[in-house]
Amino acid sequence: MLVSIRKFLLVNLLVSIIITTSITAIGNYILDRKDIEYHLDSLLSQYALALVALIGDKTDTSSIEAIQDELNKVPEVGQGYSKKLVNLFNYAYEDKFQFQVWDNHNHLLLRSANAPTLPLSVDHDGFSNELIDNQQWRVFTATNVNKALRLNIAERYDIRAELGHRMARDDFYIMLLVYPLLALNIWLIIGRGLGALKRVTNEVAHRAPNFLEPVNLKFVPVEVKPLVEELNRLFLRLRQAIDREKRFAADAAHELRTPLAALKTQAQLLTKISDPQRQQEIVEKIIQSVDRNTHLIQQLLTLSRIVPEETDKMQNFSTINLHKLTVEEISMLVPAALDKNVDFELDSPDENLTIEGNATAISIMLRNLIDNAIRYILPNGSVKVKLESASTEVILTIIDNGSGIPAEFRSRVFERFYRILGTKQQGSGLGLSIVEQIARLHHATVKLCVPDNGLGLQVTVTFPKKVEE
């Protein structure tokens, strides 16, 4: 379980760096040993050849003895110089670097102060490895031009190992010093990098409960941007859900007005009739109306949760008999039509005309359109409902001879709560907005125009016909 991003990154980065630098140090140690071997071999050969050239053919005894006396003083002179230096590690190389000069009769002519008297090497000229007094030596042998003198110059192998170990040790000390500084630096860098997360967290934490605007992506890092984008999508869905809940209250009030009015009419009629059989019939109709209104409320709740942007996921789609559904809605609105003496006409040659959709939503659409036609015409007017089938479409047309809607207002009447000024009829301005929403859910189009006779309003809803499989 990832508890802290900062600690996770710090530990894993440090472990990775330690492993990487350790592998690098081991590789450098191996390569450095090879470089040391090559470099010291080069020095041995250069020293040997230089000494051979300097000594030349000088083999007289006085010169040899004088040179040997000077060579015997070298350790003492060297220690004097070393005392003047700050030698923290007390390195001593006097006994680890030796040379010998032999004549062609194997007589030892010259040697370094602490060199053995036995030959360091008897092999041919060049490099050789020798074991002397249980110590490994690297020896270079060289002779002068006339073969009168042979020089052996040798270096103990532990010098080379010591140099390699010292370099590795120094690297280790440096790493011990650098790692804490590196850890602090990584800690600070990660903290600064995570500052963007803190800003986003603070912005979300200090928001008001009803503030669902998107988080500003301007200063959000690329790595965190997908998370914030998903958070913004969540805010959008929450805002849409809240808006749908608000719309539900308004839609429910609008949609229940007509059924409740019909229920009231039936209840009033019940008080005026004394015939028991007729009263029973009205009571049954009242019960049916209550059941229908209960079902309507449940379906409105379902409709309020339908997201217009996700019409492909809408549930309860089925094959609907549009003719039958239209007849049912007209029958529910007959009492309102009778009050205004409205003449109804249904023109539907095909009683089996079907579309694909949600039956409740289509019922709400029909009820709104027909109710509007009745509501906004004068008494003794007429309403015509026409259903027809085209090659790929099903067309619903509702025509009334009322006052109509002026052309400049036809696009605005689909806005929620918008009502044309001067309208005397009661209303909430939601009817056509609900019609348009349901049309979008069914990929249908709604068009308002003037009928051919020039009077009233014609509403045309065009549904895509179901594709037969």
C-alpha positions, 0 to 999 in steps of 0.5 A: 500500500502506497502511504506517501508518494514522497517517501516512496520516491525518496526511498526508491530513488536512493536505493536505485542511486546506491545500487547504480553507484555501487555497480559503477564503483565496482566497474571503476575499481576493475578498470582502475586496476588495469589502468594502474597496471598499465601505468606502473609497467610503463614507469618501470620500463622507462626508469629501467631504460633511463638508468641503463642509458645513464650508467652506460659502460661505466664499470670502474670500481671507484665510480661504482662504489661512489654511486652505491654510497649515494644510493644507500643514503636515499632512504634517509634523505627520502624520510627527511623530505617526507617529514616536511610533508603532511602525510596523513596516511603514512605511505612508505614505498622505500622497501617496495621499489628496488633495482639491481645492476649486474655485469655480464659475469653475474656480479652485482655492481649496484643496487638500491638501499634495501634490495636483496643481493640475489638477482631479482630476475634471471629471465630475458629482457622485458617484464616478468613476475617473480616470487621473492621472500614470499612477495610477488614482484613485477620485474622489468629487465633491460641490458645495454647495447653491448650486453655488458650490463643488465638492469633489474628494476622491480616493484611489489604487487601490493603497491598496485593493490594498495593504490586500487584499494585506496581509490575505492576507499576514497570513492566510498568516503565520498559516497558516504558524504554525498548520499545524505546531501543527495537524500536532502536534495531529492526530498526538497525537489519531490516536495516542490514537485508535489506542491501542485498537488497541494494547490489542487487539494487546497482549491477543492477543499476550500470550495463551497458545497454548491460550487461545481465549476471545473478546476483550473488546469493552467498550473496543473502538471502533465502527470496530474492533469488526467486526474484533475480532468476526471475530477472536472468530469465528475463535477460536471456530472454532479452539476447535471444531476443536480440540474436534473433534480431541479428540473424534476420538481418543475416537470412534475408540477407541470405534468401532473396539472392536467391529470389532477384537473381531470381527477378533480372533474371526476370528483366533482361529477361524483358529488352531483350523481345519485345513481349508485351504479354511475357513482361506482363507475366514477369511483373506478375511474378515479382509482384508475386516475390515481394509479395513472398519476402514481405511475406518471410520477414514477416514470417522471423520476425515471425520465429525470435521470435520463442523461441527454448526452447518453441516449444510447444508454437510455433504458426502457426503449421498446417498440411503441404503437404510436396510433394507440398511444395517441388515442389514449392521450387524446381520451385523457384530454377530452374533458378539457376539450369539451369545456372549450367545445374543441373539435378533435380530429385524428387522421391516422390511416395506419393503426399499427404505426410504430416507432422505437422509444420510451413509451412514457416519454412519448406519452408526455410529449403527446400530452404536452403538444395536444394540451397546448393546442387546446389551451391556446385556442379560442372556444369552438376551435379545432385541433387535428392530429395527423400520423403518417409514415414515410420511407424512413420516418414517422411524422406526427403533426398537430394543427390548431386554429388558435393565435399561433406563435410569431416567427421571431419567438419560435426558437425561444419557446423551447427555452425552459420557463419562457412564455410569450408576453401577453399570454392569458393562459396559465402555464409554467413555460416548460411544455415545449422545453420538455417536448424538445428534450424528449425529441432529442432523446429519440433522435427526433426533430420538432418544427413549428410553422403556420398551417397551410390555411394561414391560421394557428400553429402547426407542430411537426415531430419527425421520428426516425423509423425503426430499422427492421432486422 
